[in-house]
Amino acid sequence: QAQLVESGGGLVQPGGSLRLSCAASGSIFLISTMGWYRQAPGKERELVAVIARGGSTNYADSVKDRFTISRDNAKKLVYLQMNSLKPEDTAVYYCNVRTGPIDYWGQGTQVTVSS
């Protein structure tokens, strides 16, 4: 059974850091793009960062220079290093993995930035 398992969310003070991890397992093969999205209360889900199999990346303007996405193709892992966190980064963060026409989503992990 295909699944994505996320970890690393939590409560952090403004200016702090967190690292999110996502592991793909089961019948998930030939992964192309891996990425992170987030959804804040009352808002639509939005792209945070994506990384292609070859390593090229794309970031939302709001997180550029603060967040870094990386992946381990052999282990089917994707990471999101989040630095200089702001209260507006508070959201549920979702891992996304794309294999051809199929999108897989994780269950989401809560990130709360508050003093």
Disulfide bonds with the S-S distance in Angstrom:
Cys22-Cys95 2.10
